[in-house]
Every structure is written in structure tokens, then in C-alpha cells.
């Protein structure tokens, strides 16, 4: 699952699979490009940060 959060002109995409150390699986490989297109299509977004959920909690 990709969590999408907008902070001002920054879109923060967080890979949220800490139990799998945020490894990409088939659903994530489909979701990630969709989230990037969403950010690209938003005129209010200038920067995209890609991060992963903390596996430690």
C-alpha cells in the first residue's frame, strides 16, 4: 500500500509494508506509478518524496 500525503507543494509517498521491510510486491508495483502520476498531474505539487514506513514500529 502507498500512502499519499501532500504537505504544501510536496507529495510524500510512503510505502507502507513494514512487515515486509517495505519490499515491493505486484500490487505496489501497480500503485507506485499511479501515485507518481497523481503527483505529476497536481499543479500544486513541485516535489515528490518517496519513503518507507518504519519497520521497527
C-alpha positions in Angstrom: 0.0 0.0 0.0 1.2 3.5 -0.9 0.2 6.3 1.5 -0.1 9.7 -0.3 0.2 12.8 1.7 0.5 16.4 0.5 2.4 18.9 2.6 2.3 22.2 0.9 3.9 21.8 -2.5 5.4 18.4 -1.5 3.8 15.0 -2.1 5.1 12.4 0.3 4.6 8.8 -0.9 5.2 6.2 1.8 5.5 2.5 1.0 3.5 1.0 3.9 4.6 -2.6 4.2 6.8 -2.5 7.3 6.2 -6.2 8.0 7.9 -7.0 4.7 10.6 -4.3 5.2 8.7 -2.2 2.5 9.6 -4.7 -0.2 7.8 -4.1 -3.5 5.2 -6.7 -4.5 2.9 -6.9 -7.5 0.2 -4.6 -6.1 2.8 -2.0 -5.0 4.4 -2.1 -8.5 1.0 -1.1 -9.8 0.2 1.5 -7.1 3.6 3.4 -7.3 3.2 4.6 -10.9 -0.4 5.6 -10.2 0.7 7.7 -7.2 3.5 9.3 -9.2 1.0 10.2 -12.0 -1.3 11.7 -9.3 1.5 13.9 -8.1 2.6 14.8 -11.6 -0.9 15.8 -12.6 -1.4 18.0 -9.5 -0.3 21.6 -10.3 0.2 22.2 -6.6 3.0 19.6 -6.3 6.6 20.5 -7.1 8.4 17.8 -5.2 7.9 14.1 -4.6 9.5 12.3 -1.7 9.4 8.5 -1.7 10.0 6.9 1.6 9.1 3.7 3.5 7.3 3.0 6.7 9.4 2.3 9.8 9.8 -1.4 10.1 10.5 -1.0 13.7 7.1 0.4 14.6 
